[in-house]
Amino acid sequence: MSITHEILKGFDANPSLDTRGVFLDISKAFNRVWHDGLIFKLKSYGVTGPILLLIQDFLFGRSQRVVLDGQASEWTNISAGVPQGSILGPLFFLIYINDLPQEIISNIKIFADDSSLFSLILDQIRCSIEMNNDMQKVSEWARQWKMSFNPDPSKQAVEVYFTRKSKPPDPPELNFNNAPITVQDNQKHLGIILDKKLAFDQHLVGKISKANRSIGLINRLREFLPRSSLITIYKAYIDRTLTTVTLSTIVLGMLALLKNLSPFNTMLALQ
């Protein structure tokens, strides 16, 4: 909501302002938390004494090996990573990346291992310089703290140029990790497809298609199950998706689009 609010504020300005958004991903985020670096940061936040010793005992002294077809490798000490599935793991990760936004001019948003930078464009040249500088700072931070952003060629950093202008400008190129950032018309972020016009058309179509596919399950089982069981299946597999689409569509003023879709008809038939 914070991201879309800022972009829409730019759209509503007079004159309308575009926004550049870059989406990053921390590779194997929880496995890359450097133990010594985490202890250093905990100390800088004032964690000392028995609590710090307890955390060190929780992190250090772990080892791993590979076993395949009865053959085992040598044990190797683990110097990075927080135990996944633990209560403390996510907290340690958030502490570890908490200083990433420092000295970054762009509006940076961090949610777990998904990071994004946004900049409202008042001047194209200045915006591109500031964002490229911010990209460099992110790279330097990752190098210093032994993290890795978008190393997989199939999951490179992506830029979306948010605009509602019929003829948007051609902005200067942005770079990250010594490579041009790919520009796309949309990007899925935290489960929502953000398109360049922030119309959410593709997000809604995707949700509607998912609901339509799921409705086939009820159609196939209609002859074999009682009405109460069909309603239970509907609520478990379809209602959550449909409710999300309905709420999003009300906000966008597109409720009429959904009234003609089979999930609505099925929902009404089951009531």
C-alpha positions in Angstrom: 0.0 0.0 0.0 2.8 2.4 0.8 4.4 1.8 -2.6 1.2 2.3 -4.6 0.2 5.3 -2.5 3.5 7.1 -3.4 3.2 6.3 -7.1 -0.4 7.4 -7.3 0.4 10.6 -5.5 2.8 11.3 -8.4 0.2 10.4 -11.0 -2.2 12.9 -9.3 0.3 15.7 -9.1 0.0 18.7 -11.5 1.8 18.1 -13.7 1.7 14.4 -13.4 5.0 12.8 -12.2 6.4 9.4 -13.2 8.1 7.0 -10.8 11.0 4.6 -11.5 11.0 1.4 -9.5 13.7 -1.2 -9.2 13.0 -4.6 -7.7 15.8 -6.6 -6.1 16.0 -10.1 -4.6 18.5 -11.3 -2.0 19.7 -14.7 -3.0 19.3 -17.4 -0.4 18.7 -14.7 2.1 18.5 -16.6 5.4 21.5 -18.8 4.4 23.7 -15.8 3.8 23.6 -14.1 7.2 27.3 -13.9 8.2 27.6 -14.9 11.9 30.5 -12.6 12.7 28.8 -9.7 11.0 25.5 -10.3 12.8 27.3 -10.4 16.2 29.1 -7.1 15.2 25.7 -5.5 14.4 24.1 -6.8 17.6 26.9 -5.2 19.6 26.4 -1.9 17.8 22.7 -2.0 18.8 23.6 -2.5 22.4 23.2 -6.2 22.8 25.9 -7.4 25.3 26.4 -9.7 28.3 24.6 -13.0 28.8 22.1 -12.4 25.9 24.9 -11.9 23.4 26.6 -15.1 24.7 23.4 -17.0 24.4 23.0 -15.8 20.8 26.6 -16.8 20.0 26.0 -20.2 21.5 22.8 -20.5 19.3 24.7 -19.6 16.1 28.2 -20.9 16.4 29.5 -24.5 16.6 27.2 -25.8 13.8 28.5 -28.1 11.1 27.1 -29.9 8.1 28.0 -32.7 5.7 26.4 -34.4 2.6 25.3 -38.0 2.7 24.6 -39.7 -0.7 24.1 -43.4 -1.3 25.6 -44.2 2.1 28.7 -42.2 1.5 29.3 -39.1 3.7 31.5 -36.1 3.1 33.7 -34.5 5.7 32.1 -32.2 8.3 32.3 -28.5 7.4 31.8 -25.7 9.9 29.0 -23.3 9.1 29.9 -19.6 9.3 26.7 -18.1 7.8 23.0 -18.7 7.9 20.3 -18.6 10.6 18.3 -21.7 11.4 15.2 -21.7 9.3 12.0 -22.6 11.0 13.2 -21.0 14.3 11.5 -18.0 15.9 14.8 -16.1 16.1 15.8 -16.7 12.5 13.6 -14.0 10.9 14.5 -11.6 13.6 18.2 -12.1 13.1 17.8 -11.6 9.4 15.9 -8.3 9.9 18.6 -7.1 12.3 21.3 -8.0 9.7 19.7 -6.0 6.8 18.4 -3.2 9.0 21.2 -0.8 8.0 20.8 -1.3 4.3 18.6 1.8 3.8 21.3 4.1 5.3 22.6 6.8 2.9 20.3 5.7 0.2 18.4 8.7 -1.4 15.7 6.7 -3.1 12.6 5.5 -1.3 13.7 1.9 -0.3 11.3 -0.8 0.9 12.5 -4.0 2.4 10.2 -7.0 3.1 12.2 -10.1 4.1 14.4 -10.9 1.1 12.5 -8.7 -1.3 13.9 -5.2 -1.7 12.7 -2.3 -3.9 13.8 1.2 -4.6 11.5 3.9 -5.9 12.1 7.5 -7.0 9.6 10.1 -8.0 11.0 11.8 -11.1 11.3 15.6 -10.9 14.3 15.6 -13.2 15.2 12.7 -15.4 19.0 13.1 -15.3 19.2 13.8 -11.6 16.8 10.8 -10.9 19.0 8.4 -12.9 22.2 9.6 -11.3 20.8 9.2 -7.8 19.3 5.8 -8.5 22.5 4.5 -10.1 24.4 5.8 -7.1 21.9 4.0 -4.8 22.4 0.8 -6.8 26.1 1.1 -6.3 25.6 1.6 -2.6 23.5 -1.5 -2.4 26.2 -3.5 -4.2 28.9 -2.2 -1.9 26.7 -3.1 1.2 26.2 -6.6 -0.1 29.9 -7.0 -0.8 30.8 -5.7 2.7 28.3 -8.0 4.5 28.7 -11.0 2.3 25.2 -10.9 0.8 24.2 -11.4 -2.8 21.5 -9.6 -4.8 20.2 -11.2 -8.0 23.1 -13.5 -8.9 20.9 -15.9 -10.9 20.7 -14.8 -14.5 17.1 -15.9 -14.6 16.2 -13.6 -11.7 18.0 -10.3 -12.5 17.0 -6.9 -11.1 13.9 -5.5 -12.9 12.8 -1.9 -13.4 9.3 -0.7 -14.0 8.8 2.8 -15.2 5.4 3.8 -13.7 3.6 6.3 -15.9 0.2 7.1 -17.3 1.4 9.3 -20.1 0.5 8.2 -23.6 4.1 9.0 -24.8 6.4 8.5 -21.8 10.0 9.7 -22.1 13.0 7.4 -22.7 14.9 7.7 -19.4 18.6 7.1 -19.0 19.7 3.5 -18.3 20.0 2.1 -14.8 22.7 -0.4 -13.9 23.2 -2.9 -11.1 26.0 -5.4 -10.5 27.8 -4.0 -13.6 24.9 -4.8 -15.9 21.9 -2.9 -17.3 18.7 -3.3 -15.4 16.0 -5.0 -17.5 12.9 -2.8 -18.0 9.5 -4.5 -17.9 5.9 -3.3 -18.1 5.0 -5.1 -14.9 6.6 -7.0 -12.0 5.1 -9.4 -9.4 6.0 -8.0 -6.0 4.8 -9.5 -2.7 2.1 -11.4 -4.5 0.7 -8.4 -6.5 1.4 -7.7 -10.1 2.3 -4.0 -10.4 1.9 -2.8 -14.0 3.4 0.5 -15.3 0.0 2.3 -15.2 -0.8 0.8 -11.8 -4.2 -0.3 -13.2 -3.9 -3.8 -11.7 -5.5 -5.3 -14.8 -3.0 -8.2 -15.1 -3.2 -8.9 -11.4 -7.0 -9.1 -11.5 -7.0 -11.3 -14.7 -4.5 -13.6 -13.0 -6.6 -14.0 -9.9 -9.8 -14.4 -11.9 -8.2 -17.1 -14.1 -7.0 -18.9 -10.9 -10.6 -18.9 -9.5 -12.0 -20.1 -12.9 -9.5 -23.0 -13.0 -10.3 -23.9 -9.4 -14.0 -24.0 -10.1 -13.5 -27.0 -12.3 -13.0 -29.0 -9.1 -16.5 -28.3 -7.9 -18.0 -29.0 -11.3 -16.3 -32.4 -11.4 -17.4 -33.3 -7.9 -20.9 -32.0 -8.1 -22.4 -35.4 -9.0 -20.6 -37.2 -6.1 -20.7 -34.9 -3.1 -23.5 -33.3 -1.1 -24.1 -29.6 -1.2 -22.5 -29.0 2.2 -19.2 -30.6 1.1 -19.2 -28.6 -2.1 -19.6 -25.4 -0.1 -16.7 -26.5 2.2 -14.5 -27.1 -0.9 -15.5 -23.8 -2.3 -14.6 -21.9 0.8 -11.3 -23.7 1.2 -10.0 -23.4 -2.4 -11.8 -20.5 -4.1 -13.4 -18.1 -1.6 -10.1 -16.7 -0.5 -8.9 -15.9 -4.0 -12.3 -14.6 -5.0 -12.6 -12.4 -1.9 -9.2 -10.8 -2.7 -10.2 -10.1 -6.2 -13.6 -8.7 -5.2 -12.0 -6.3 -2.7 -9.4 -5.2 -5.2 -12.0 -4.7 -7.8 -14.2 -2.6 -5.6 -11.3 -0.3 -5.0 -10.6 0.0 -8.7 -14.3 0.5 -9.6 -14.4 -2.6 -11.9 -16.9 -4.8 -10.0 -19.0 -5.1 -13.2 -16.1 -7.1 -14.9 -16.4 -9.8 -12.3 -20.1 -10.3 -12.4 -19.9 -12.3 -15.6 -17.3 -14.7 -14.4 -18.1 -18.3 -13.6 -16.8 -18.2 -9.9 -19.5 -15.7 -9.1 -22.1 -17.7 -10.8 -21.0 -20.8 -8.9 -20.9 -19.0 -5.6 -24.4 -17.8 -6.1 -25.5 -21.3 -7.1 -24.1 -22.8 -3.9 -25.8 -20.3 -1.6 
